[in-house]
Amino acid sequence: MTIQPTGSASSAAPPFTRRRFLAAAWAAVLAVLSGQSAVALWQFLRPSARAGNFGGRVRAGRLEEFGLGTVSHVASGQFYISRLDEGLLALWHRCTHLGCTVPWIEAEGRFNCPCHASIFNPRGEVLAGPAPRPLDLFAIEIVDGEVWVDTSQPVSRSSYDRSQATAG
């Protein structure tokens, strides 16, 4: 005769313990973070040469928006349009010394680099400071009165020449 114990717990483990729940929650959190990191890395590494973004063709505006003797910042393209007597220049707003963003100071009529005090005139020429050369240029194309700037290939230069301006 066999005696069976009474009131004994079943020998099968509960299907979902607290430990398993926490392990699954941590795995889900790590999977989401890994996915977000992979997407961010992909967006950082892929080229952004779409129209309207830096690194591609950027619409700066209509030609008549740029008055003679004015300097206008185009934030989406990271450049300035300087309208001179001889035409338009698209000046990269990056200092040629160490790459700081150079703001246009309207009251002074010049670009003043806040990092190391380089000063540039509306043609991008160096007036003072440690910058070794003028601000870089981007190619400009005027199509049906619209000013388009190609920011994919900055043009380094050692001095200003009238031929660098796009007639407009």
Residue, then its C-alpha position, 0 to 999 in steps of 0.5 A: m500500500t502506497i501512502q500519498p502525502t496530502g496537501s503537497a504542492s504540485s511539482a510543475a513550476p509556475p509558467f511565468t515567475r517574477r524572475r522570468f518577467l524581469a528577464a523578458a522586460w530587460a530583454a525588450v528594453l535592450a532590444v528597443l535601445s539597440g534598434q534606436s541606436a542602429v537607426a540613429l547610426w544609419q541616419f548619421l552615416r548615410p549621405s544627406a544629398r537630397a535637394g534642400n539639405f546641406g550637402g545637396r542643392v539648396r533653394a536660397g530664394r528668389l533673386e529679387e529677395f537679395g538686395l544689392g549690398t546685402v548679406s543674407h543667411v540661409a540656415s538650411g544650407q549653412f551659407y550666406i548669400s552676399r549680393l555685390d556689384e559684380g554678382l552673388l557669392a554663396l559663402w559657407h558660414r564656416c571659418t577657415h581657421l578652425g571651423c567655427t560658425v561665423p555670424w554676419i554682424e550687420a551693424e559692422g558690415r562684416f563677419n566676426c568669428p567668435c572663436h578666435a576673432s577672425i574678421f571677413n568682409p562681404r566678399g569673404e576676404v580675411l581682414a584680421g585674425p588667424a584665418p589663413r584664407p577667405l571663406d569657402l564658396f559654393a556654386i550658384e545657379i540661377v534658374d527662372g529667377e530662383v537662386w540655387v546653391d550646390t553645397s556638396q562641393p565647397v570651393s577653397r580659394s586663396s583670394y577673391d576674384r570677380s569671376q567667383a561671383t555669379a552674375g545676377 
